[in-house]
């Protein structure tokens, strides 16, 4: 099995403002992306050297964008995918917490209106929702985005 080169942790900013000055970190990210393009055979050594020199001399986002405009966006690595999945999972729990607050408020208002504590009905939908979230977290991930294929 052929080992693929490590992908740099780079996100392209297609909507970057061309006149905004760039940092050393952004220049280094473009240089890393160019190195991956060289190892994949998308650039020859001479063109790679020219683009790296231009990237190191770039002052604005527009100058950097030109250097990588004809290269495909890097596929996220496994660590970046795990980080994204975890962030999405946390976001789902924030939605669950929002549902808890809204349903509990509705239950509380109804209890105040009736003057007595009723059955806490939000426990049923919240339990089902939480069970679905936990089941989704325990389910094995899809292998369609695997880098080995």
C-alpha positions in Angstrom: 0.0 0.0 0.0 1.4 3.4 -1.0 1.7 5.9 1.8 0.3 9.3 1.1 2.1 12.5 2.1 0.8 14.2 5.2 -1.6 17.0 4.4 -0.9 20.3 6.0 -3.5 21.7 8.3 -4.5 24.4 5.8 -8.0 25.8 5.1 -8.3 27.9 1.9 -10.0 31.2 2.2 -11.8 31.6 -1.1 -13.5 34.7 0.3 -10.3 36.3 1.7 -10.1 40.0 1.0 -7.3 40.3 -1.6 -5.8 43.5 -0.1 -5.5 42.3 3.4 -2.0 41.7 4.6 -1.0 38.2 5.5 0.9 36.7 8.4 3.9 34.5 8.4 1.6 31.6 9.5 -0.5 32.1 6.3 2.6 32.2 4.2 3.9 29.0 5.8 0.5 27.3 5.2 0.7 28.1 1.5 4.3 26.9 1.3 3.1 23.6 3.0 0.3 23.3 0.4 2.8 23.8 -2.4 5.1 21.1 -0.9 2.1 18.7 -0.9 1.4 19.6 -4.6 5.1 18.9 -5.4 5.0 15.5 -3.7 1.8 14.6 -5.6 3.4 15.6 -8.9 1.1 18.6 -9.5 4.1 20.9 -9.7 7.6 20.4 -11.0 10.6 21.4 -9.0 11.2 24.6 -10.9 7.6 25.8 -10.6 7.5 24.8 -7.0 10.6 26.9 -6.3 9.1 29.9 -8.1 5.9 29.7 -6.2 7.6 29.2 -2.8 9.7 32.3 -3.4 6.6 34.3 -4.4 4.7 33.0 -1.3 7.5 34.0 1.0 7.6 37.5 -0.6 3.8 37.9 -0.6 2.3 40.7 1.4 -1.5 40.3 0.7 -4.0 37.5 0.6 -4.6 38.2 -3.1 -0.9 37.5 -3.9 -1.1 34.2 -2.0 -4.4 33.2 -3.5 -3.0 33.4 -7.0 -0.3 30.9 -6.1 -2.7 28.1 -5.1 -5.7 29.0 -7.4 -5.0 26.1 -9.8 -4.4 23.5 -7.1 -7.2 21.4 -5.5 -8.1 22.1 -2.0 -6.4 19.7 0.4 -8.5 16.9 1.9 -8.8 17.2 5.6 -6.6 14.8 7.6 -7.9 12.4 10.2 -7.2 14.7 13.1 -9.0 17.6 11.4 -12.0 15.3 10.6 -12.2 14.1 14.2 -12.0 17.7 15.5 -14.9 18.6 13.1 -17.0 15.6 14.1 -16.5 16.4 17.8 -17.5 20.1 17.3 -20.6 18.9 15.4 -21.5 16.5 18.3 -21.1 19.3 20.8 -23.3 21.5 18.7 -26.0 18.8 18.7 -25.8 18.7 22.6 -26.2 22.5 22.7 -29.4 22.1 20.6 -30.5 19.5 23.1 -29.8 21.9 26.0 -31.8 24.6 24.2 -34.7 22.1 23.8 -34.4 21.4 27.5 -34.7 25.1 28.4 -37.6 25.7 26.1 -39.6 22.6 27.1 -38.9 23.2 30.8 -40.1 26.8 30.4 -43.3 25.6 28.8 -43.8 23.0 31.5 -43.1 25.6 34.2 -45.5 28.1 32.8 -48.2 25.5 32.6 -47.6 24.5 36.2 -47.8 28.1 37.4 -51.0 28.6 35.4 -52.6 25.4 36.9 -51.3 26.2 40.4 -49.8 22.7 40.9 -46.8 20.6 39.8 -47.7 18.4 36.8 -45.9 15.4 35.4 -42.6 16.6 33.9 -43.5 15.7 30.4 -40.2 17.0 28.8 -38.4 14.0 30.2 -39.8 11.8 27.3 -38.7 13.8 24.3 -35.5 14.8 25.9 -34.6 11.2 26.8 -35.4 10.0 23.3 -33.3 12.9 21.8 -30.4 12.1 24.2 -30.5 8.4 23.3 -30.3 9.2 19.6 -27.3 11.5 20.2 -25.5 8.8 22.3 -26.3 6.1 19.7 -24.9 8.3 16.9 -21.8 8.8 19.0 -21.3 5.1 19.5 -22.0 4.1 15.9 -18.9 3.3 13.9 -18.0 6.1 11.5 -18.4 5.9 7.8 -15.3 4.8 5.9 -16.2 6.6 2.6 -13.9 9.5 3.5 -11.0 7.3 4.4 -7.6 8.4 3.0 -6.4 4.9 2.3 -8.9 4.3 -0.6 
